[in-house]
Amino acid sequence: MFLIAALAAAPQTVLTLFAAASLHAAFPDLGKNFEATHPGVTLRFVFNGSQALEAQLAQGAHADVFASADQAWMDRATSDGLVGPSAPFATNSLVVIASMNSPVQTAHDLSNPGLRLLLCADAVPCGRYARATLQKMNADRAFGMGFESSVMHNVVSEEENVEAVVTKISLGEADAGIVYRSDVAKIPEHVRVVMLPAVDQPSIVYPIAAVKGSTSPDVAADFIAFVRSPAGQDILRRDGFALAP
């Protein structure tokens, strides 16, 4: 009876993690493993575009850890005095996803007149990476000058996070969208994957940091260490990410 009462009275720690939308599959997998080795700790995840999460932190939202899809929004959080030192924990790349009835068979088809294309908004890391890739493809002889403008002319909607792009393409609401490779590690139904040239893609690095004012700084530090550990990196690799630099 005493043991049961003691366990019932054991303090519980809820660690709140603000994580980029593209981490929606990987971070719960990491969380299950972390909770299994940290009795009394429960992880609470908030997923959204990195720009939205940084804005929420700046407005006073509580979190213990911030994981961004790019360094730019982590740098903004740092300059705003919201987080401590950051460290990279994963890399990614871009692919095209196309609905089953889409005419898109290769990356060249993105410039076809009348195509309905979805991108993340420019403020969203995936959107900024996609535009940088299109700029490089425009200078690539395999695609040629004018490719970027033709593709951008086909954009029918700019989404606030990458999950919205995946969902809309899965539902057939557009012909194609540009998302992360990790978003299709477990390929959604009714979606085909079309590759983008690796040589034209920017470096995509995910940083992570503890949020200043965390009520559980030691646990936050433990979670960050786990994410960057060999065990954490194995989980991230299974979910479509590549190793941190």
Secondary structure, 3 states (H helix, E strand, C coil): CHHHHHHHCCCCEEEEEEEEHHHCCHHHHHHHHHHHCCCCEEEEEEEECHHHHHHHHHCCCCCCEEECCCHHHHHHHHHCCCEEEEEEEEEECEEEEEECCCCCCCHHHHHCCCCCEEEECCCCHHHHHHHHHHHHHHCCCCCCCCHHHHHHHCEEEEECCHHHHHHHHHCCCCCEEEEEHHHHCCCCCCEEEEECCHHHCCCEEEEEEEECCCCCHHHHHHHHHHHCCHHHHHHHHHCCCECCC
